[in-house]
Amino acid sequence: MSAADPSSFVDAEAPLAEADRIAALDVLRGFALLGIFIMNMPGFSHSLFAPPDAPTTPLDAWVVALRDLLFAGKFNLLFGFVFGIGFAIQMARFGAVERARAARLGVPARAHRTAHVYARRLAFLLVVALVHAMLLWSGDVLVVYALLGFVMLALRRAGDRLLIALLIGCLLFPAVSEALRPLLFSPATETIAAFQFGQFQASNDAAFGRGSFLDAVRETARVFAWSTGSAIGLYGYLAFAIQMATGILAGFVLGRRGWPRDAALRQRTACLLWPALALAAAGNTIATLGATAFASLLGAPLAMFATAFARTIGRAALAVVYALVVMRLVGSGALPPWLDSLRQAGRMPLTNYLMQTLLATFCFYGWGLGWWGRADATAETALAILLFVAVQVPFSKAWLRRHASGPLEALWRAFTYGRRA
């Protein structure tokens, strides 16, 4: 093998044997995929620019309340957390492979090699994400993950103090931006945006609800162009990116310290379960009461800041609770069947995330079953769970019985390393 031969990277990044995978991370990915599907379903069944429909039954009101309390904002954070852990693990693995290659050949290690390999990985993700966001569904999150991956690549050698400072800044940003929104956007800008929202709702209803597949593609591209070319759209992307960066930064800090492989660190973090649950309850209670409940005591701007910050902390704390509960459930023994189903789905996250778009758009768009605008929150939630359990989990199990990784994951790896792994 020559010094220029990259095969050591390929061999090291061949699909991991099942025994070498971290089961808890795969379960967390699968759990996050289910939660993301549940929260994305309203955006598949109705225009993203439409205000939420008022619940028409007590059951629907309960579903809306529970979906907002237990799912909204939590599962993208959780997925970002796993993304950050995975980034830390891959950086360590790539670095170890390069150091071993250098020692074997008696040459200096190439410090840039790890970054180059991971940049190719991110480039593939970004291309797939752009195709998805521009042509299939404008609610895509992969573009943000890919771009944040490049940011993390630049921060990979940063110390914990800097990363924690950035994490704190990410937690503060939603509250600060909410309090300063009147200064950021003039009444005229808000009025124009409201008018544009109404226009997009009407065109979404026509293209997605009654149009052909090509009509849906053209409308998705138009929404993407507005989202990336308008002040309000870019602000939304920035706010979402900062929210996702919260989970990624936390995952990276813990991941490079060895969590969840390090049993001692896992034991220390396990004691955070009950404090995190209490913080989640307090934060979500304050956010539910809303700024008006505290306006007379704190004043309107400070009350708005406090409730927005409480919402952010409540979401982050509940994501932590989910991660710690999964770690306890996984343990060290054999997984029960329902956790193993989540693990199988979590082994092919890119394939399953994009499959969710295909399944949901087929159900709701005019080129498919045409259920656009007909589902209430109860039906949306039930359909997400049904499609995940009855379609995605069986497909994942069947595929992984014959292949080491998902179909898109295999293409991803082939692009990253230049040949099939």
C-alpha positions as CSV (number, residue, x, y, z in Angstrom):
1,M,0.0,0.0,0.0
2,S,1.5,3.4,-1.0
3,A,1.5,6.5,1.1
4,A,-1.1,8.0,-1.1
5,D,-3.4,5.0,-1.0
6,P,-6.6,6.1,0.7
7,S,-7.9,2.6,1.2
8,S,-7.1,2.6,4.9
9,F,-9.8,5.2,5.3
10,V,-12.2,3.1,3.2
11,D,-11.4,-0.1,5.2
12,A,-11.9,1.8,8.4
13,E,-15.2,3.2,7.3
14,A,-16.7,0.1,5.8
15,P,-20.1,-0.5,7.4
16,L,-19.6,-1.3,11.0
17,A,-20.4,-4.8,12.1
18,E,-23.6,-4.9,14.1
19,A,-21.7,-5.9,17.2
20,D,-19.5,-2.8,16.9
21,R,-22.3,-0.3,16.5
22,I,-23.5,1.7,19.5
23,A,-27.0,0.4,19.9
24,A,-28.2,3.4,22.0
25,L,-27.3,5.8,19.2
26,D,-29.2,3.8,16.6
27,V,-32.2,3.6,19.0
28,L,-32.0,7.4,19.5
29,R,-31.9,8.0,15.8
30,G,-34.9,5.8,15.2
31,F,-36.8,7.4,18.1
32,A,-35.9,10.9,16.7
33,L,-37.1,9.8,13.2
34,L,-40.5,8.8,14.6
35,G,-40.8,12.1,16.5
36,I,-39.8,14.2,13.5
37,F,-42.3,12.4,11.3
38,I,-45.1,13.1,13.8
39,M,-44.2,16.8,14.0
40,N,-43.7,17.1,10.2
41,M,-47.0,15.5,9.3
42,P,-49.0,18.8,9.6
43,G,-46.6,20.4,7.1
44,F,-47.3,17.5,4.7
45,S,-51.1,17.7,5.0
46,H,-51.5,21.5,5.0
47,S,-49.6,24.5,3.8
48,L,-46.7,25.5,5.9
49,F,-47.9,29.1,5.5
50,A,-51.4,28.3,6.9
51,P,-52.3,29.0,10.5
52,P,-53.0,25.9,12.5
53,D,-56.6,24.6,12.4
54,A,-58.6,24.9,15.6
55,P,-59.3,21.5,17.1
56,T,-62.8,20.4,16.4
57,T,-63.1,17.6,19.0
58,P,-61.8,17.2,22.6
59,L,-59.6,14.3,21.4
60,D,-58.1,16.5,18.8
61,A,-57.5,19.3,21.3
62,W,-55.6,16.8,23.5
63,V,-53.6,15.5,20.6
64,V,-52.6,19.1,19.6
65,A,-51.6,19.9,23.2
66,L,-49.6,16.7,23.7
67,R,-47.9,17.0,20.3
68,D,-46.8,20.5,21.2
69,L,-45.7,19.5,24.7
70,L,-43.9,16.2,23.9
71,F,-42.7,16.6,20.3
72,A,-42.4,20.2,19.1
73,G,-38.8,21.2,18.9
74,K,-37.6,18.2,20.9
75,F,-36.8,15.6,18.3
76,N,-34.8,17.8,15.9
77,L,-32.7,18.7,19.0
78,L,-32.4,15.0,19.8
79,F,-31.4,14.2,16.2
80,G,-28.9,17.0,16.3
81,F,-27.5,15.7,19.6
82,V,-26.9,12.3,17.9
83,F,-25.4,14.1,14.9
84,G,-22.9,15.8,17.2
85,I,-22.0,12.6,18.9
86,G,-21.5,10.9,15.5
87,F,-19.3,13.7,14.4
88,A,-17.1,13.4,17.4
89,I,-16.8,9.6,16.9
90,Q,-16.0,9.9,13.2
91,M,-13.4,12.6,13.8
92,A,-11.7,10.4,16.4
93,R,-11.9,7.3,14.1
94,F,-10.6,9.1,11.1
95,G,-7.8,10.6,13.1
96,A,-6.8,7.2,14.5
97,V,-6.8,5.7,11.0
98,E,-4.5,8.4,9.7
99,R,-2.1,8.2,12.6
100,A,-1.9,4.4,12.2
101,R,-1.2,4.8,8.5
102,A,1.5,7.3,9.2
103,A,3.1,5.1,11.8
104,R,3.0,2.1,9.5
105,L,4.7,4.0,6.7
106,G,7.0,6.0,8.8
107,V,5.7,9.3,7.4
108,P,4.1,12.4,9.1
109,A,0.3,12.2,9.7
110,R,-1.7,14.4,7.3
111,A,-3.7,16.6,9.6
112,H,-5.9,17.8,6.7
113,R,-6.9,14.3,5.7
114,T,-9.7,13.9,8.3
115,A,-11.2,17.2,7.3
116,H,-11.1,16.4,3.6
117,V,-12.8,13.1,4.0
118,Y,-15.6,14.5,6.2
119,A,-16.1,17.5,3.9
120,R,-16.8,15.1,1.1
121,R,-19.3,13.4,3.3
122,L,-21.0,16.7,4.1
123,A,-20.9,17.7,0.4
124,F,-23.0,14.6,-0.5
125,L,-25.5,15.3,2.3
126,L,-25.8,18.9,1.1
127,V,-26.5,17.9,-2.5
128,V,-29.1,15.4,-1.4
129,A,-30.6,18.0,1.0
130,L,-30.8,20.7,-1.7
131,V,-32.6,18.3,-4.1
132,H,-35.0,17.3,-1.4
133,A,-35.6,20.9,-0.3
134,M,-35.9,22.4,-3.8
135,L,-38.0,19.7,-5.5
136,L,-39.7,17.5,-2.9
137,W,-40.5,19.2,0.4
138,S,-39.7,22.8,1.5
139,G,-39.8,21.7,5.2
140,D,-36.4,19.9,4.7
141,V,-34.0,20.1,7.6
142,L,-31.0,18.3,6.0
143,V,-29.7,21.5,4.4
144,V,-29.3,23.0,7.9
145,Y,-27.6,19.8,9.2
146,A,-25.1,19.8,6.3
147,L,-24.2,23.5,6.7
148,L,-23.9,23.1,10.4
149,G,-21.6,20.1,9.7
150,F,-19.2,22.4,7.9
151,V,-19.3,24.8,10.9
152,M,-18.5,21.9,13.2
153,L,-15.6,20.9,10.9
154,A,-14.2,24.4,11.5
155,L,-14.7,24.0,15.3
156,R,-13.5,20.5,15.6
157,R,-10.3,21.6,17.5
158,A,-12.1,24.2,19.6
159,G,-11.9,23.8,23.4
160,D,-14.9,22.9,25.6
161,R,-15.1,26.5,27.0
162,L,-15.7,28.0,23.5
163,L,-18.1,25.3,22.6
164,I,-20.1,25.7,25.8
165,A,-20.1,29.5,25.4
166,L,-21.6,28.9,21.9
167,L,-24.1,26.5,23.3
168,I,-25.2,29.1,25.9
169,G,-25.5,31.6,23.1
170,C,-27.7,29.3,21.1
171,L,-30.0,28.8,24.1
172,L,-30.3,32.5,24.5
173,F,-30.8,33.4,20.9
174,P,-34.6,32.5,20.5
175,A,-35.5,34.6,23.6
176,V,-33.3,37.6,22.5
177,S,-34.6,37.5,18.9
178,E,-38.2,37.2,20.1
179,A,-37.7,40.3,22.3
180,L,-35.9,42.2,19.6
181,R,-38.2,41.2,16.7
182,P,-40.0,44.5,16.6
183,L,-36.6,46.2,16.0
184,L,-35.5,43.6,13.4
185,F,-38.6,43.8,11.3
186,S,-40.7,46.9,10.6
187,P,-44.5,46.8,10.6
188,A,-44.3,47.2,6.8
189,T,-42.1,44.1,6.5
190,E,-44.4,42.1,8.7
191,T,-47.5,43.2,6.7
192,I,-45.8,42.2,3.4
193,A,-44.8,38.9,4.9
194,A,-48.4,38.2,6.0
195,F,-49.6,39.0,2.5
196,Q,-47.0,36.7,1.0
197,F,-48.0,33.9,3.5
198,G,-51.6,34.2,2.3
199,Q,-50.5,34.0,-1.4
200,F,-48.3,31.0,-0.7
201,Q,-51.1,29.2,1.2
202,A,-53.4,29.6,-1.8
203,S,-50.8,28.5,-4.3
204,N,-49.8,25.6,-2.0
205,D,-53.4,24.4,-1.8
206,A,-53.6,24.5,-5.6
207,A,-50.3,22.9,-6.4
208,F,-50.0,20.4,-3.6
209,G,-53.7,19.7,-3.0
210,R,-54.9,19.5,-6.6
211,G,-51.9,19.6,-8.9
212,S,-49.7,17.1,-10.6
213,F,-46.4,15.9,-9.5
214,L,-44.7,18.5,-11.7
215,D,-46.9,21.2,-10.2
216,A,-45.8,20.1,-6.7
217,V,-42.2,20.2,-7.7
218,R,-42.5,23.7,-9.2
219,E,-44.3,25.0,-6.1
220,T,-41.7,23.5,-3.8
221,A,-38.9,25.2,-5.8
222,R,-40.8,28.5,-5.6
223,V,-41.2,28.2,-1.8
224,F,-37.5,27.3,-1.4
225,A,-36.5,30.4,-3.5
226,W,-38.6,32.6,-1.3
227,S,-37.3,31.0,1.9
228,T,-33.6,31.6,0.9
229,G,-34.2,35.0,-0.8
230,S,-36.4,36.9,1.6
231,A,-35.5,38.5,5.0
232,I,-38.3,36.6,6.8
233,G,-37.4,33.3,5.2
234,L,-33.7,33.7,5.9
235,Y,-34.5,34.7,9.5
236,G,-36.5,31.4,9.8
237,Y,-33.6,29.4,8.5
238,L,-31.2,31.1,10.9
239,A,-33.4,30.6,13.9
240,F,-33.8,26.9,13.1
241,A,-30.1,26.5,12.5
242,I,-29.3,27.9,15.9
243,Q,-31.8,25.7,17.5
244,M,-30.3,22.6,15.8
245,A,-26.8,23.8,16.7
246,T,-27.8,23.6,20.4
247,G,-28.1,19.8,20.1
248,I,-25.1,19.3,17.8
249,L,-22.8,21.3,20.1
250,A,-24.0,19.4,23.2
251,G,-23.5,16.1,21.4
252,F,-20.1,17.0,20.2
253,V,-18.8,18.0,23.6
254,L,-20.1,14.8,25.2
255,G,-19.2,12.6,22.3
256,R,-15.5,13.5,22.3
257,R,-15.4,12.9,26.0
258,G,-16.5,9.3,25.2
259,W,-20.3,9.4,25.9
260,P,-22.0,6.9,25.5
261,R,-19.2,4.4,25.3
262,D,-17.6,5.6,28.6
263,A,-19.5,3.8,31.3
264,A,-18.3,6.1,34.1
265,L,-19.4,9.2,32.1
266,R,-22.7,7.6,31.3
267,Q,-23.2,6.9,35.0
268,R,-22.5,10.5,35.9
269,T,-24.9,11.8,33.3
270,A,-27.7,9.4,34.3
271,C,-28.2,11.3,37.5
272,L,-29.4,14.3,35.4
273,L,-32.6,12.6,34.5
274,W,-34.8,13.9,37.3
275,P,-33.4,17.5,37.3
276,A,-33.8,17.6,33.6
277,L,-37.4,16.4,33.9
278,A,-38.1,19.1,36.6
279,L,-36.5,21.7,34.3
280,A,-38.6,20.5,31.4
281,A,-41.8,20.7,33.4
282,A,-41.0,24.2,34.7
283,G,-39.9,25.6,31.3
284,N,-42.9,24.2,29.5
285,T,-45.3,25.4,32.2
286,I,-44.0,29.0,31.9
287,A,-44.1,28.9,28.1
288,T,-47.7,27.6,28.2
289,L,-48.8,30.4,30.5
290,G,-47.3,32.8,28.0
291,A,-45.9,36.3,28.2
292,T,-49.3,37.9,29.0
293,A,-49.3,36.1,32.4
294,F,-46.1,37.8,33.4
295,A,-46.4,41.2,31.6
296,S,-47.8,43.1,34.6
297,L,-45.0,41.8,36.8
298,L,-42.0,42.0,34.4
299,G,-43.1,44.3,31.7
300,A,-43.9,43.2,28.2
301,P,-40.4,42.9,26.7
302,L,-38.9,41.1,29.7
303,A,-42.0,38.8,29.9
304,M,-41.6,38.0,26.2
305,F,-37.9,37.2,26.8
306,A,-38.6,35.1,29.9
307,T,-41.3,32.9,28.3
308,A,-39.3,32.4,25.1
309,F,-36.2,31.4,27.1
310,A,-38.4,29.1,29.2
311,R,-39.7,27.4,26.1
312,T,-36.2,26.9,24.8
313,I,-34.9,25.5,28.1
314,G,-38.0,23.3,28.4
315,R,-37.5,21.8,25.0
316,A,-33.8,21.2,25.5
317,A,-34.4,19.6,28.9
318,L,-37.1,17.3,27.6
319,A,-34.7,16.2,24.8
320,V,-32.2,15.4,27.5
321,V,-34.8,13.4,29.3
322,Y,-35.5,11.4,26.2
323,A,-31.8,10.7,25.6
324,L,-31.3,9.6,29.2
325,V,-34.4,7.4,29.3
326,V,-33.3,5.6,26.1
327,M,-29.9,5.0,27.6
328,R,-31.5,3.4,30.6
329,L,-33.8,1.3,28.5
330,V,-31.0,0.1,26.2
331,G,-28.7,-1.0,29.1
332,S,-26.2,-3.7,28.2
333,G,-28.5,-6.7,27.5
334,A,-30.6,-7.8,24.5
335,L,-33.0,-5.1,23.3
336,P,-36.7,-5.8,23.6
337,P,-38.4,-6.0,20.2
338,W,-39.9,-2.5,20.2
339,L,-36.5,-1.0,20.9
340,D,-34.8,-3.2,18.3
341,S,-37.3,-1.9,15.8
342,L,-36.2,1.7,16.5
343,R,-32.6,0.6,16.3
344,Q,-33.1,-1.0,12.8
345,A,-34.8,2.2,11.5
346,G,-32.1,4.3,13.1
347,R,-29.4,2.4,11.2
348,M,-30.5,4.0,7.9
349,P,-31.6,7.5,9.0
350,L,-31.0,9.3,5.6
351,T,-33.0,6.7,3.7
352,N,-35.8,6.7,6.2
353,Y,-36.0,10.5,6.5
354,L,-36.4,10.9,2.7
355,M,-38.8,8.0,2.6
356,Q,-41.0,9.9,5.0
357,T,-41.4,12.6,2.4
358,L,-42.3,10.2,-0.3
359,L,-44.8,8.4,1.9
360,A,-46.5,11.5,3.3
361,T,-46.6,13.4,0.0
362,F,-48.1,10.4,-1.7
363,C,-50.8,10.3,1.0
364,F,-51.7,14.0,0.9
365,Y,-50.7,15.5,-2.4
366,G,-52.9,15.7,-5.4
367,W,-50.7,13.4,-7.5
368,G,-51.2,10.7,-4.8
369,L,-54.2,9.9,-2.6
370,G,-55.2,13.6,-2.4
371,W,-55.9,13.8,1.3
372,W,-54.6,17.4,1.4
373,G,-56.4,19.5,4.0
374,R,-58.6,16.7,5.2
375,A,-56.7,15.4,8.2
376,D,-57.0,16.7,11.7
377,A,-54.2,16.4,14.3
378,T,-55.4,13.0,15.5
379,A,-55.4,11.6,12.0
380,E,-52.0,13.1,11.2
381,T,-50.4,11.7,14.3
382,A,-52.0,8.2,13.8
383,L,-50.9,8.1,10.2
384,A,-47.3,9.1,11.1
385,I,-47.1,6.3,13.6
386,L,-48.8,3.8,11.3
387,L,-46.5,4.5,8.4
388,F,-43.4,4.3,10.6
389,V,-44.4,1.1,12.3
390,A,-46.0,-0.7,9.3
391,V,-43.8,0.5,6.5
392,Q,-40.5,2.0,7.6
393,V,-39.6,-0.5,10.3
394,P,-40.4,-3.6,8.2
395,F,-38.5,-2.1,5.2
396,S,-35.5,-1.3,7.4
397,K,-35.4,-4.8,8.8
398,A,-35.8,-6.5,5.4
399,W,-33.1,-4.4,3.8
400,L,-30.6,-4.8,6.6
401,R,-31.0,-8.5,6.6
402,R,-29.4,-8.5,3.1
403,H,-27.2,-5.3,3.3
404,A,-24.8,-3.8,5.7
405,S,-26.4,-0.3,5.5
406,G,-29.3,1.5,3.9
407,P,-29.4,2.2,0.2
408,L,-28.7,5.9,0.4
409,E,-26.2,5.3,3.2
410,A,-24.3,3.0,0.8
411,L,-24.2,5.7,-1.9
412,W,-23.1,8.2,0.7
413,R,-20.2,6.1,1.7
414,A,-19.2,5.3,-1.9
415,F,-19.1,9.1,-2.7
416,T,-17.1,9.8,0.5
417,Y,-14.4,7.3,-0.1
418,G,-14.4,7.0,-3.9
419,R,-15.5,3.3,-4.1
420,R,-18.0,1.0,-2.6
421,A,-17.2,0.1,1.0
